[in-house]
């Protein structure tokens, strides 16, 4: 049982397709396999136009595992691979490599060189090679079709609530905690400076409530700032998370962590000095704590 796609974000539409594939695999007593690609096909087809990525490989694998998928098969998307015709793709990938019996794909699925194949041609090849094709309808809300493009647009606008509605969970970025200016320590707000994975879909500049996800899986409520620190005439865009009520001795340097975004608190602003900045940060933290249900007294 196979389903195929980039599945960036593993949003609610993807979850419907993948869930159907997992269900059918269990009915047939065969493994469920998700075939996906790396790098993103657009980067190979139009170099330099790589879209912001909603999920890195590690997070995508975790999300697929949580949906019950048995195997994530990542195919290197190269220029040579992009030249495969639709029939060649079916024969080389689905028939020879995976010995597929059933394929579940979205009703708008395209494949092969220049997207020459669709659900109809896949069904024709299925009859030829002995597998069946089950198209799944697109999913969405009353006025929105869930898609990776839609989620990216929400994230880029700072609409993390809209992104969460389509994803079925808070948007998350991953990366490594690196040393910053360490200015936050001097004003009572030490932050974890995240260096996101390449191509990450970082939300618009602003202040957000969310959580820091440690490599151990521990979730720590946080207020995250994205921007250039205009109060200090900064020029480098940074992602800095202040962990609410951090455990004593918390050291995150060098750790691979995730940051989730539950709500946007405000725009990034320039303040006339440290005192008004700290006063606003006090309010931001109080609001974040309220939204996240974090109790400073434990």
Wavefront OBJ file of the C-alpha trace (Angstrom):
o trace
v 0.000 0.000 0.000
v 1.606 3.240 -1.160
v 0.795 6.922 -1.118
v 2.988 9.479 -2.878
v 3.700 13.163 -2.353
v 5.976 15.805 -0.894
v 3.590 16.061 2.081
v 5.283 19.217 3.367
v 3.572 20.136 6.623
v 1.603 16.873 6.819
v -1.482 19.101 7.097
v -5.040 17.915 7.613
v -5.545 17.248 3.903
v -2.423 15.086 3.834
v -3.583 13.344 6.989
v -6.815 12.280 5.286
v -4.912 10.707 2.383
v -2.288 9.073 4.575
v -4.904 7.860 7.031
v -6.800 6.200 4.187
v -3.612 4.491 2.992
v -2.842 3.218 6.502
v -6.397 1.921 6.883
v -6.306 0.071 3.558
v -2.884 -1.400 4.354
v -4.217 -2.844 7.594
v -7.232 -4.274 5.804
v -4.954 -5.992 3.290
v -2.315 -7.052 5.819
v 0.499 -5.216 3.998
v 2.905 -2.436 5.060
v 1.859 1.180 4.543
v 4.505 3.136 2.640
v 4.747 6.897 2.104
v 6.908 7.828 -0.878
v 8.261 11.357 -0.589
v 11.129 13.369 -2.073
v 14.235 15.298 -1.081
v 15.071 18.011 -1.952
v 11.763 19.673 -2.727
v 11.080 19.122 -6.454
v 10.663 22.862 -7.089
v 14.300 23.474 -6.116
v 15.428 21.077 -8.849
v 12.924 22.226 -11.461
v 13.454 25.941 -10.769
v 16.772 26.338 -8.906
v 16.777 29.175 -6.388
v 13.025 29.074 -5.852
v 12.941 26.574 -2.979
v 9.708 27.169 -1.021
v 9.826 27.671 2.746
v 9.598 24.231 4.342
v 6.927 23.524 6.923
v 8.493 20.280 8.149
v 12.076 19.093 8.063
v 12.826 15.403 7.420
v 12.979 14.449 11.108
v 9.680 16.102 12.027
v 7.976 14.727 8.925
v 9.068 11.212 9.882
v 7.718 11.692 13.415
v 4.376 12.948 12.125
v 4.033 10.059 9.675
v 4.893 7.540 12.377
v 2.206 9.055 14.600
v -0.311 8.492 11.788
v 0.568 4.784 11.739
v 2.775 4.735 8.630
v 5.140 1.754 8.548
v 7.764 3.040 6.091
v 8.813 6.494 4.853
v 10.623 6.053 1.538
v 12.581 9.195 0.611
v 13.565 9.334 -3.065
v 16.393 11.705 -4.097
v 14.782 14.181 -6.476
v 17.519 14.824 -9.041
v 17.461 16.378 -12.491
v 17.651 12.899 -14.041
v 14.741 11.741 -11.897
v 12.699 14.768 -12.985
v 13.087 13.645 -16.612
v 11.322 10.321 -16.042
v 8.110 10.062 -18.020
v 4.920 9.116 -16.206
v 5.002 5.476 -17.374
v 8.710 5.173 -16.519
v 8.058 6.520 -13.020
v 5.334 3.948 -12.452
v 7.464 1.065 -13.696
v 10.722 2.074 -11.971
v 9.331 3.188 -8.604
v 5.961 1.566 -8.010
v 6.334 -1.733 -9.843
v 10.008 -2.725 -9.767
v 11.010 -1.137 -6.462
v 7.881 -1.303 -4.308
v 5.792 -4.086 -5.910
v 2.720 -2.023 -5.115
v -0.795 -3.480 -4.875
v -2.808 -0.326 -4.078
v -1.968 3.367 -4.507
v -3.847 6.077 -2.605
v -3.297 9.641 -3.869
v -5.066 12.989 -3.854
v -7.450 13.583 -6.746
v -5.142 16.353 -8.063
v -2.019 14.132 -8.031
v 0.459 14.727 -10.867
v 3.664 12.826 -11.608
v 6.271 12.231 -14.287
v 8.147 14.727 -16.471
v 6.350 18.083 -16.492
v 3.501 16.517 -14.526
v 2.392 14.535 -17.555
v 0.714 11.833 -15.456
v -2.493 12.149 -13.443
v -4.895 9.877 -11.575
v -6.427 8.682 -14.835
v -3.126 7.618 -16.404
v -2.047 6.047 -13.110
v -5.202 3.933 -13.111
v -4.491 2.828 -16.689
v -0.978 1.734 -15.715
v -2.402 0.085 -12.631
v -4.602 -2.163 -14.761
v -1.557 -2.976 -16.858
v 0.698 -3.858 -13.928
v -1.859 -5.267 -11.519
v -2.412 -2.553 -8.919
v -5.445 -0.416 -8.110
v -5.656 3.355 -7.626
v -7.847 5.031 -5.029
v -8.122 8.826 -5.445
v -8.932 10.853 -2.326
v -10.910 14.118 -2.532
v -9.284 17.405 -1.498
v -10.079 18.492 2.041
v -10.668 21.884 3.607
v -12.907 24.162 5.613
v -15.963 25.983 4.255
v -13.906 28.556 2.336
v -10.384 27.097 2.228
v -8.766 24.062 0.644
v -5.969 22.832 2.859
v -2.648 22.884 1.040
v 1.010 23.437 1.853
v 0.889 26.681 -0.136
v -2.002 27.949 1.975
v -0.220 27.076 5.231
v 2.957 28.820 4.038
v 0.951 31.959 3.265
v -0.516 31.933 6.781
v 2.920 31.503 8.358
v 4.462 34.240 6.204
v 1.717 36.621 7.350
v 2.161 35.694 11.010
v -1.283 34.071 11.081
v -0.178 31.117 13.168
v -3.770 30.439 14.273
v -4.799 30.032 10.624
v -1.814 27.767 10.007
v -2.730 25.644 13.035
v -6.309 25.262 11.798
v -5.031 23.743 8.538
v -2.215 21.731 10.126
v -4.253 20.321 12.984
v -1.464 21.399 15.365
v 0.736 24.445 16.010
v 3.288 25.321 13.332
v 6.822 24.386 14.346
v 10.345 25.202 13.224
v 13.452 23.254 14.224
v 17.093 24.123 14.580
v 20.093 24.372 16.879
v 20.452 26.779 19.789
v 23.470 29.027 19.180
v 25.068 31.880 21.099
v 23.681 35.342 20.425
v 24.541 38.737 21.882
v 23.557 37.520 25.371
v 21.921 40.910 25.876
v 18.797 39.261 27.262
v 20.647 38.081 30.366
v 21.461 41.678 31.251
v 17.805 42.762 31.183
v 16.369 39.725 32.942
v 15.178 37.876 29.854
v 17.779 35.302 28.756
v 16.786 33.776 25.432
v 17.595 30.707 23.362
v 18.799 31.930 19.989
v 17.611 29.399 17.382
v 19.424 28.852 14.102
v 16.609 27.319 12.005
v 17.133 24.516 9.521
v 17.707 25.749 5.953
v 14.533 26.816 4.113
v 12.468 26.813 7.311
v 9.090 28.571 7.138
v 9.813 31.160 9.827
v 6.758 33.244 10.768
v 6.583 36.974 10.092
v 8.424 39.308 12.457
v 6.640 39.634 15.766
v 6.223 38.247 19.268
v 4.573 34.853 19.725
v 3.411 32.536 22.472
v 4.315 28.891 22.005
v 6.539 26.148 23.300
v 10.150 25.076 23.073
v 10.416 21.354 22.315
v 13.595 19.816 23.718
v 15.369 16.878 22.100
v 14.066 14.769 25.005
v 10.508 15.648 24.009
v 9.963 17.950 26.994
v 7.707 20.950 26.259
v 8.619 24.293 27.825
v 6.224 27.279 27.479
v 7.948 30.198 25.785
v 7.579 33.680 24.382
v 9.436 33.966 21.073
v 10.673 37.081 19.316
v 11.323 37.120 15.565
v 12.976 40.174 14.069
v 16.062 42.364 14.011
v 15.937 43.838 17.559
v 15.216 47.386 16.327
v 15.553 48.863 19.835
v 19.253 47.967 19.659
v 19.627 48.888 15.962
v 20.012 45.252 14.983
v 20.286 44.218 11.348
v 20.302 40.409 11.534
v 16.923 38.674 11.659
v 16.828 36.350 14.645
v 14.555 33.835 16.339
v 14.883 34.111 20.133
v 12.799 32.214 22.672
v 12.426 33.129 26.316
v 11.457 30.037 28.317
v 8.818 30.899 30.905
v 9.815 29.840 34.420
v 12.874 27.980 33.139
v 14.264 25.208 35.359
v 17.341 26.217 37.321
v 20.535 25.684 35.359
v 18.772 25.220 32.017
v 21.461 25.082 29.311
v 20.263 24.723 25.726
v 23.415 25.691 23.802
v 24.119 23.241 21.003
v 20.834 21.396 21.495
v 18.533 20.582 18.577
v 15.132 21.972 19.582
v 11.802 22.892 18.071
v 9.734 26.035 18.539
v 5.962 25.933 18.172
v 3.757 28.971 17.605
v 0.372 29.066 19.311
v -0.579 32.749 19.070
v 0.799 36.031 17.761
v 1.022 38.571 20.568
v 2.075 41.702 18.699
v 4.273 43.255 16.032
v 7.976 43.841 16.526
v 8.401 47.410 17.813
v 11.229 49.848 18.435
v 11.333 51.223 21.980
v 13.056 54.360 23.253
v 15.352 52.573 25.648
v 15.591 49.454 27.760
v 12.999 50.353 30.413
v 9.964 50.570 28.085
v 11.189 47.451 26.288
v 11.355 45.462 29.530
v 7.946 46.766 30.608
v 6.456 45.517 27.331
v 8.258 42.189 27.664
v 6.710 41.808 31.120
v 3.293 42.228 29.516
v 4.185 39.837 26.680
v 5.238 37.120 29.114
v 2.097 37.593 31.217
v -0.055 37.285 28.090
v 1.881 34.239 26.875
v 1.480 32.588 30.259
v -2.262 33.261 30.151
v -2.628 31.787 26.663
v -0.480 28.749 27.378
v -1.879 28.026 30.820
v 1.543 28.276 32.439
v 1.544 28.706 36.209
v 4.638 30.572 37.523
v 4.201 28.847 40.876
v 4.174 25.393 39.292
l 1 2 3 4 5 6 7 8 9 10 11 12 13 14 15 16 17 18 19 20 21 22 23 24 25 26 27 28 29 30 31 32 33 34 35 36 37 38 39 40 41 42 43 44 45 46 47 48 49 50 51 52 53 54 55 56 57 58 59 60 61 62 63 64 65 66 67 68 69 70 71 72 73 74 75 76 77 78 79 80 81 82 83 84 85 86 87 88 89 90 91 92 93 94 95 96 97 98 99 100 101 102 103 104 105 106 107 108 109 110 111 112 113 114 115 116 117 118 119 120 121 122 123 124 125 126 127 128 129 130 131 132 133 134 135 136 137 138 139 140 141 142 143 144 145 146 147 148 149 150 151 152 153 154 155 156 157 158 159 160 161 162 163 164 165 166 167 168 169 170 171 172 173 174 175 176 177 178 179 180 181 182 183 184 185 186 187 188 189 190 191 192 193 194 195 196 197 198 199 200 201 202 203 204 205 206 207 208 209 210 211 212 213 214 215 216 217 218 219 220 221 222 223 224 225 226 227 228 229 230 231 232 233 234 235 236 237 238 239 240 241 242 243 244 245 246 247 248 249 250 251 252 253 254 255 256 257 258 259 260 261 262 263 264 265 266 267 268 269 270 271 272 273 274 275 276 277 278 279 280 281 282 283 284 285 286 287 288 289 290 291 292 293 294 295 296 297 298
